[in-house]
């Protein structure tokens, strides 16, 4: 996938525990763990908004586009 999730990095930079973030945004710690590990196929804007609000960051701090090589035909 060309999207990297840097949520674990942002949490560490801000000294925030996953448990506290999960409680604030209203998801289980297990689902937050899947999100942190990049094991999800999507995220609701409402959830992304709550994460950014709690961490005081922008979506671009959490999500990063990684360019993949284009296959030549």
SEKOL-443972 format. One line per field, with one value per residue: residue number from 1; residue in one letter; chain; x, y, z of N, C-alpha, C in turn. Coordinates in Angstrom, 1 decimal, padded with zeros to 4 digits, m for minus. Atoms other than C-alpha are relative to their C-alpha. Layout:
residues N
pos c(NUM|...)
code c(A|...)
unit c(A|...)
n_east c(X|...)
n_north c(Y|...)
n_up c(Z|...)
ca_east c(X|...)
ca_north c(Y|...)
ca_up c(Z|...)
c_east c(X|...)
c_north c(Y|...)
c_up c(Z|...)
end
This chain:
residues 73
pos c(1|2|3|4|5|6|7|8|9|10|11|12|13|14|15|16|17|18|19|20|21|22|23|24|25|26|27|28|29|30|31|32|33|34|35|36|37|38|39|40|41|42|43|44|45|46|47|48|49|50|51|52|53|54|55|56|57|58|59|60|61|62|63|64|65|66|67|68|69|70|71|72|73)
code c(X|X|X|X|X|X|X|X|X|X|X|X|X|X|X|X|X|X|X|X|X|X|X|X|X|X|X|X|X|X|X|X|X|X|X|X|X|X|X|X|X|X|X|X|X|X|X|X|X|X|X|X|X|X|X|X|X|X|X|X|X|X|X|X|X|X|X|X|X|X|X|X|X)
unit c(A|A|A|A|A|A|A|A|A|A|A|A|A|A|A|A|A|A|A|A|A|A|A|A|A|A|A|A|A|A|A|A|A|A|A|A|A|A|A|A|A|A|A|A|A|A|A|A|A|A|A|A|A|A|A|A|A|A|A|A|A|A|A|A|A|A|A|A|A|A|A|A|A)
n_east c(000.8|m000.8|000.3|m000.6|000.6|m001.0|000.6|m000.8|m001.0|000.6|000.3|m001.2|m000.5|000.8|000.1|001.4|000.2|001.0|001.2|000.6|000.5|001.1|001.1|000.4|000.6|001.1|m000.3|m000.7|m001.5|m000.3|000.1|m001.1|m001.2|000.0|m000.2|m001.4|m000.9|000.3|000.7|001.4|000.2|000.6|000.3|001.1|m000.5|000.4|m001.0|m001.2|000.2|m000.2|m001.5|m000.8|000.4|m000.6|m001.4|m000.4|m000.8|000.7|000.1|m001.3|m001.0|000.3|000.1|m001.1|000.1|m001.3|000.1|m000.4|m000.5|000.9|m000.5|m000.1|000.7)
n_north c(m001.2|m001.2|m000.9|000.4|m000.5|m000.4|m000.3|000.4|m001.0|m001.2|000.3|000.0|m001.4|m000.8|000.7|000.4|001.5|000.5|000.2|m001.3|m000.4|000.9|m000.4|m001.3|000.1|000.9|001.2|000.9|000.0|001.0|m000.7|m001.0|000.7|000.4|m001.3|m000.4|000.9|m000.1|001.2|m000.4|m000.5|m001.3|m000.6|m001.0|m001.3|m000.3|000.6|m000.7|m001.4|000.1|000.2|m001.3|m000.9|000.4|m000.1|m001.4|000.1|m000.1|001.4|000.3|000.4|001.4|000.7|m000.4|000.7|000.5|000.2|001.3|000.0|000.3|001.1|m000.3|000.9)
n_up c(000.0|000.1|m001.1|m001.3|m001.2|m001.0|m001.2|m001.1|m000.2|m000.5|m001.4|m000.8|000.0|m001.0|m001.3|m000.2|m000.1|000.9|m000.8|m000.2|001.3|000.3|m000.9|000.5|001.4|m000.1|000.7|m000.9|000.1|001.1|001.3|000.1|000.2|001.4|000.8|m000.2|000.8|001.4|000.4|000.4|001.4|000.0|m001.3|000.1|m000.2|m001.4|m000.9|000.2|m000.6|m001.5|m000.2|000.2|m001.1|m001.3|000.1|000.4|001.2|001.3|000.6|000.7|m001.0|m000.3|001.2|000.9|001.3|000.5|001.4|000.5|001.4|001.0|000.8|001.4|000.9)
ca_east c(000.0|001.2|m000.1|002.1|000.5|002.7|000.4|002.7|005.4|003.1|001.9|005.5|006.5|003.7|004.0|000.4|m000.7|m002.7|m005.2|m005.9|m006.3|m008.6|m010.8|m011.0|m011.9|m014.3|m012.6|m011.1|m007.4|m007.4|m008.7|m006.3|m003.5|m004.6|m004.7|m001.2|000.2|m001.3|m003.5|m006.7|m008.1|m009.7|m010.4|m013.5|m012.9|m014.7|m012.1|m009.2|m010.6|m010.8|m007.2|m005.9|m007.9|m006.6|m003.0|m003.0|m001.7|m002.7|m003.8|m000.5|001.4|m000.3|m000.8|002.1|001.9|004.8|005.3|005.5|007.4|005.3|005.5|006.6|004.4)
ca_north c(000.0|003.5|005.0|004.7|005.2|007.1|007.1|005.2|007.8|010.7|009.0|008.5|012.1|013.4|010.8|009.6|006.1|004.1|003.3|007.0|007.8|004.8|005.8|009.4|008.5|005.7|002.7|m000.4|m000.7|m003.7|m001.6|001.2|m001.3|m002.5|001.2|001.9|m001.2|m000.2|m003.3|m001.4|m000.6|002.6|005.1|007.3|011.0|011.3|009.0|010.8|014.2|012.9|011.6|014.9|016.8|014.8|014.8|018.4|017.4|017.4|014.3|014.6|014.0|010.6|009.6|009.6|008.8|006.7|006.8|003.4|002.7|002.8|m000.4|000.1|m001.4)
ca_up c(000.0|m000.7|002.5|005.7|009.1|011.5|014.4|016.7|016.1|016.8|020.0|021.2|020.3|022.5|025.3|024.8|025.8|023.3|026.0|026.6|022.9|022.3|025.2|023.9|020.3|021.4|019.8|021.4|022.1|019.7|016.8|017.6|017.6|014.1|012.9|014.4|012.6|009.3|009.2|008.2|004.8|005.8|008.5|009.1|008.8|012.2|013.8|012.1|013.3|016.9|016.7|015.4|018.0|020.9|019.6|018.4|015.0|011.3|009.2|007.3|010.6|010.8|007.2|004.7|000.9|m000.3|m004.0|m005.6|m008.8|m011.9|m013.9|m017.5|m020.2)
c_east c(000.9|m000.2|000.7|m000.7|001.0|m000.5|000.8|001.1|m000.5|m000.3|001.3|000.6|m000.7|m000.2|m001.4|m000.1|m001.1|m001.3|m000.8|m000.7|m001.3|m001.3|m000.6|m000.8|m001.2|000.2|000.7|001.5|000.4|m000.1|001.0|001.3|000.1|000.3|001.5|000.9|m000.3|m000.8|m001.5|000.0|m000.5|m000.2|m001.1|000.6|m000.3|001.1|001.3|m000.1|000.2|001.5|000.8|m000.4|000.7|001.6|000.5|000.9|m000.9|m000.1|001.3|001.1|m000.2|000.0|001.1|m000.2|001.4|m000.1|000.6|000.4|m001.1|000.5|000.0|m000.7|000.8)
c_north c(001.2|001.0|m000.6|000.7|000.3|000.3|m000.4|001.0|001.2|m000.2|000.0|001.4|000.8|m000.7|m000.4|m001.5|m000.3|m000.1|001.4|000.5|m000.8|000.4|001.4|m000.1|m001.0|m001.3|m000.9|000.1|m000.9|000.7|001.1|m000.6|m000.4|001.3|000.4|m000.9|000.0|m001.2|000.2|000.4|001.4|000.6|001.1|001.4|000.5|m000.5|000.8|001.4|m000.1|m000.3|001.3|001.0|m000.3|000.2|001.3|m000.1|000.1|m001.4|m000.4|m000.4|m001.5|m000.9|000.5|m000.8|m000.3|m000.3|m001.4|000.1|m000.3|m001.1|000.5|m001.0|m000.5)
c_up c(000.0|001.1|001.3|001.1|001.0|001.4|001.2|000.3|000.6|001.5|000.9|000.1|001.1|001.3|000.3|000.0|m001.0|000.7|000.1|m001.3|m000.4|000.8|m000.5|m001.3|000.0|m000.9|001.0|m000.2|m001.1|m001.4|m000.2|m000.3|m001.5|m000.9|000.1|m000.9|m001.5|m000.6|m000.3|m001.4|m000.1|001.4|m000.2|000.2|001.5|001.0|m000.2|000.6|001.5|000.4|m000.1|001.1|001.3|m000.1|m000.4|m001.2|m001.3|m000.6|m000.6|001.0|000.2|m001.3|m001.0|m001.3|m000.4|m001.5|m000.4|m001.4|m001.0|m000.9|m001.5|m000.8|m001.1)
end
